[in-house]
Amino acid sequence: MNSEKIPATVITGFLGAGKTTLVRNLLATANGKRIALIINEFGDLGVDGDVLAGCGDETCTEDDIVELTNGCICCTVADDFVPTMTKLLNSDRRPDHIVIETSGLALPQPLVNAFNWPEIREQVTVDGVVTVVDSAAVADGKFAHDHHAVDAQRQADENLDHESPLEELFEDQITCADMIILNKSDLVNEAQMAGVEHDVRHSTQKRVKMIRAGKDNAPGADILLGLGVGTEADIENRKSHHELHHADGHEHDHDDFESFVVEGGEVSDMTALPQKLVDIIEKHDVLRLKGFCAVKDRDMRLVVQAVGNRIDTYFDRDWNEGEARVSRLVVIGLHDFDENGVKDEVAAALT
Ligand SMILES: Nc1nc2c(ncn2[C@@H]2O[C@H](COP(=O)(O)OP(=O)(O)OP(=O)(O)O)[C@@H](O)[C@H]2O)c(=O)[nH]1
């Protein structure tokens, strides 16, 4: 690896696996290293950047965070990512290291490939791709082969030859990894964890270092940075399902998933809110729900984070002066979920 190039670490992993949490810990343990952070989200709210900026850590300053919210990074590489990188590289505050958090639905391959573009290749190299895995979701069988769904899809369209969208994405993100973080180990027992390790190991042909992590033992910058792989040179060996099955140049898109924002006013009963949301999530099989709520008679903003039916809520910061006290939640599900039903029910919960 050319030592003059700026190393860039790509953090990927499915919706809610714990990427932003990991990035926060990475920044907090960076030991003065100047890190520029590029965050991409599916859904246009910019929750991740806002969560980091609202976390109060000195290391999470808004100056060094660039949010790309115009779509998923793997589909907007040319329009969004490359110009952002070029701007970053031409600025007077060149970083020591760049960290890119992809959206949970992104295929890392097109992003890594962008590091082979001439204007980027000369100045930056991919230090490594770190894939975060939600061990609890894997143990629940969320990414397991869903033969029933695939068969139903095949009957509907004989040209379709893919696994469930969740399984495909999971494997693509694992295939691209230089290091795998088996996260949320605190939510599973030892036997389940061994099963998760086995499943992940069998989702890729490569031997990749796997690290267990959880709420109280998140890996820091010393482990995540400095892999020195130069992944862009090896991208041909990490093809995604999409690249393998659509050699015709057919555009990859995210039609399998749907995302929207639900807005509401102040929530009157915050103690009832989590259960109301969990009921909606379970009824409609919502994959991810996150955002901020205003709560009646409270000066602070309530963060809401739900991954499947696991929900966390906490106050992160005071509402700023002049800031509208509104509640806004991003909801993400598979494309065939009842979007209007979810919108109405979430809106009703935000009252
Ligand atoms: N129990 C437990 N919860 C975790 C862990 N890591 C993250 N979480 C929680 O999981 C939820 C999602 O975490 P994020 O870090 O926002 O996940 P993400 O991958 O950035 O999510 P997206 O950007 O929406 O794909 C939050 O409520 C976190 O507090 C962990 O190791 N253990």
The ligand as an SDF file (V2000), in Angstrom:
LIG
                    3D

 32 34  0  0  0  0  0  0  0  0999 V2000
  -27.7150   -4.8080   22.8320 N   0  0  0  0  0  0  0  0  0  0  0  0
  -26.9710   -4.1860   21.9240 C   0  0  0  0  0  0  0  0  0  0  0  0
  -27.5080   -3.1880   21.1980 N   0  0  0  0  0  0  0  0  0  0  0  0
  -26.7200   -2.5750   20.2750 C   0  0  0  0  0  0  0  0  0  0  0  0
  -25.3660   -2.9420   20.0580 C   0  0  0  0  0  0  0  0  0  0  0  0
  -24.8680   -2.1480   19.0610 N   0  0  0  0  0  0  0  0  0  0  0  0
  -25.8760   -1.3300   18.6920 C   0  0  0  0  0  0  0  0  0  0  0  0
  -26.9850   -1.5710   19.4180 N   0  0  0  0  0  0  0  0  0  0  0  0
  -28.2970   -0.9020   19.3280 C   0  0  0  0  0  0  0  0  0  0  0  0
  -28.8840   -1.2150   18.0680 O   0  0  0  0  0  0  0  0  0  0  0  0
  -29.6200   -0.0990   17.5700 C   0  0  0  0  0  0  0  0  0  0  0  0
  -29.1050    0.2610   16.1740 C   0  0  0  0  0  0  0  0  0  0  0  0
  -27.7560    0.6770   16.2950 O   0  0  0  0  0  0  0  0  0  0  0  0
  -27.0750    1.6020   15.1820 P   0  0  0  0  0  0  0  0  0  0  0  0
  -25.6510    1.7650   15.6000 O   0  0  0  0  0  0  0  0  0  0  0  0
  -27.8900    2.8170   14.9450 O   0  0  0  0  0  0  0  0  0  0  0  0
  -27.1790    0.6470   13.9190 O   0  0  0  0  0  0  0  0  0  0  0  0
  -26.8340    1.0020   12.3970 P   0  0  0  0  0  0  0  0  0  0  0  0
  -26.2470   -0.2100   11.8080 O   0  0  0  0  0  0  0  0  0  0  0  0
  -26.0330    2.2520   12.3060 O   0  0  0  0  0  0  0  0  0  0  0  0
  -28.3020    1.2750   11.8100 O   0  0  0  0  0  0  0  0  0  0  0  0
  -28.6900    1.7850   10.3020 P   0  0  0  0  0  0  0  0  0  0  0  0
  -27.7510    2.9210    9.9750 O   0  0  0  0  0  0  0  0  0  0  0  0
  -30.1100    2.2340   10.4400 O   0  0  0  0  0  0  0  0  0  0  0  0
  -28.5440    0.6340    9.4040 O   0  0  0  0  0  0  0  0  0  0  0  0
  -29.4470    1.0180   18.5840 C   0  0  0  0  0  0  0  0  0  0  0  0
  -30.5540    1.0150   19.4420 O   0  0  0  0  0  0  0  0  0  0  0  0
  -28.1820    0.6140   19.3330 C   0  0  0  0  0  0  0  0  0  0  0  0
  -28.1460    1.1080   20.6500 O   0  0  0  0  0  0  0  0  0  0  0  0
  -24.8270   -4.0210   20.8460 C   0  0  0  0  0  0  0  0  0  0  0  0
  -23.6700   -4.4450   20.7160 O   0  0  0  0  0  0  0  0  0  0  0  0
  -25.6750   -4.5990   21.7640 N   0  0  0  0  0  0  0  0  0  0  0  0
  1  2  1  0
  2  3  2  0
  2 32  1  0
  3  4  1  0
  4  5  2  0
  4  8  1  0
  5  6  1  0
  5 30  1  0
  6  7  2  0
  7  8  1  0
  8  9  1  0
  9 10  1  0
  9 28  1  0
 10 11  1  0
 11 12  1  0
 11 26  1  0
 12 13  1  0
 13 14  1  0
 14 15  2  0
 14 16  1  0
 14 17  1  0
 17 18  1  0
 18 19  2  0
 18 20  1  0
 18 21  1  0
 21 22  1  0
 22 23  2  0
 22 24  1  0
 22 25  1  0
 26 27  1  0
 26 28  1  0
 28 29  1  0
 30 31  2  0
 30 32  1  0
M  END
$$$$
